[in-house]
Amino acid sequence: MQDLDRIYQDNYIKVYRYILSISGDPHLAEDITQETFFKALQKLNSFRGDCSLTTWLCRIARNNYLNHKNRQTRSQNYLKQHPPEDAGSESIEQELIRKEQAVEIIAAMQKLDDPYKEVFSLRAFSDLSFIEIGKIFGKNDSWARVTYHRAKIKEKEELKDEY
């Protein structure tokens, strides 16, 4: 049990910062991070050790985040096809649209496209090596280095244009 506590303490902030950087939503990042450690605990025996534990956790977190986004998209599509009957109060669809707009505003501030945003976030906020980043994306460390370098250039250009 002490090992599990240590894994959590050593990796929580890295996983949280990674998800926060790609989602822009601290509450969602907290939920996804908790879900990540829950799933990792269930599948700890399947960890093969061919990458670092942090890389493995970030990969689980990324998959959880993508699954969340897919569920959100399916829910929005369903609500568009089946609007709620109560038109007097703010509908679930309107609330989802309002939340989506908030996420879009935050995403607009980030300005980087994927995979640049994710690679930059993993390197800058989670202190992962290029090898670990490459493994998360199923690529090599050279790909991660080039992508990170391009992300830095895009970020500098964006900041230069903004100021």
Secondary structure, 3 states (H helix, E strand, C coil): CHHHHHHHHHHHHHHHHHHHHHHCCHHHHHHHHHHHHHHHHHCHHHCCCCCCHHHHHHHHHHHHHHHHHHHHHHHHHHHHHCCCCCCCCCCHHHHHHHHHHHHHHHHHHHCCCCCHHHHHHHHHCCCCCHHHHHHHHCCCHHHHHHHHHHHHHHHHHHHHHHC
